[in-house]
């Protein structure tokens, strides 16, 4: 807002209008532009590959793991995301068990990670609180393999059988 004096935490030279110390990191800017160019070229290929991992994972979980519900629509979802609710198993228990198996997952909502509260998004979609507490979010990337996806399903199947 005009008239508000903002005091600089760092002072800089004239090349940065006295607002920032140092000089603009041109190599990092060029590197970022090149990374963006590469990512854009590979976007469709990566989208298809990651979607195939996700779809395989969803199919296997729904067919092999008891008392599970896919949260969200089967189609029209992010390529890297699969979110499930598990009946009779607390989400934190699943999270810790999978972590011990070397599988990284998240419970709750991404915007409130670290909280023990169930995802407000799942609750607003009408999911009962006990199911929302048993939700786990799985994410996939271009560096994941089908073998890793299968290992995650196998670990889930074993966990569900024990509980």
N, C-alpha and C positions, 0 to 999 in steps of 0.2 A: 504494500500500500504506500502511496506517496506520502512523504513526510516522516516515515518510520525509519529511524537510524538503526541499522544492523551493524553491530560491531563484529569485525572479523576475528575468527579464532586464530587463523594463520594469516600472515600478511605475505604478499607476493610482489613480484615485479610488475613493471608496466605491461609486459607481454600478456599478463593475465588480469589486466585492469585492476591491479592491486588487491584482488580478491582471493588469489590462490598462490601458494608457494610452488615453485618449480615450473616446469615447462610441460605443455601438453605432451602426453606419451604417444607420439606418432607411431612408433612400431606396434604398440598394442592396438591402436585404432586400425591400422592396416591389417594386422593379424585377425582382428575381430571381423573385418569386412571379408577377408578371405574365408574364414570359418563359416560365415553366413552364406557365402556363395556356394561352398561345398555342401552345406546342409540343405540349401534350396535345391540343388541338383539331385540330391539323394532322397528328398522328402517323400516322393510317391513310393519309391522302392521300400524305404524304411516303414512307411505307413502300412503297406501291404504285409511286410514281414512281421511287424509287431502285432498287427491285427490277427495274423494267422496264429501266432503264439497265444494271444489272448483267447481266441475262439477255441483252440485246442484245449486250453486250460479250463475254460468254462464248460465245454462239453464233458470232459473227464470228471470234473468236480461234481457236476449235476448228476452224472451217471454212476459215480463210484463212492461218493461221500454221503452218508445218511444225514437227514435232518438239516439240510442246507437250503438256503434261498438266495438266489441271485438278486442283488439290489440294483434296480434300474432296468431299463429295457434291454432285451437281447441284441437288438439292432440299434443303430444310431447312438453309439457310445464312443468315448475316446478310445483310440487304438491301444493305448497302454494301460488301460484300467479294467480291473474286475473286482467288484466289491460283493462280498457274501456275508450273510448272517447265518450263524450256526445256532441251532436250538440246543439247549442243555449244556452248552460249553461257553464259559465266559471268554470274551474277546482277549483279555489280558493273558489268560491261560494259553490260548492258542498262540498268541504273539510270543510268549516266552518259550513255549515248546518248539515252535518253528525256529526261533532264534538259536536254540541249542542245537538244532539240526543244520544250522548255517544258512537258513532262509530268512531273508529280511522282508518284513511286512509291516503294515501300519494298522492301528486300530483307531476307531473314532474318526473324526473329520480332519482333513488336512489343515484346516484353518484353526483348529484348536488342539493340535498335537500336544501331548504331555498332560492333557486333562483326562480325568477318569469319567467325565460326562459322556453320554452317548452322543452321536452325531445329531446335531439339530436338523440337518438336512434329512436324514433318515426318519427322524420323528415327524418332521413336517410332511413327509410323504405318506405318513400313516403307519409306519412300522411300530409295533408295540415296543415299549422301552426295553423289555427283556431281550427281544431279538436285536434291537439296536446296540445293546451292550455286547452282543456276541458277533459284532460285525468286524470284518477284517478286509483291508484294502490291499490288493495285490497290484503291483506295477511292473510293467515290462519295458524293455528297451532293445535297441538294435544289437546290443552286445549279448543279450540273453540267447540261450540255445534251447532247442526242443528238449534236450536231455535235462536241462535245468527245470523246465516246466514240468516234465514228467516226475522228476525227483520231488518237486513241491507237492504235486498231487499225491504221490505215494506217501509222503510224510503226513499230509492231511488225512489221508485214509487211515493210516496207522493211529494217528491221534484220536480220530473219531471212534475207532474201534476200542481204544483203551478207556476213553471217557465213558 
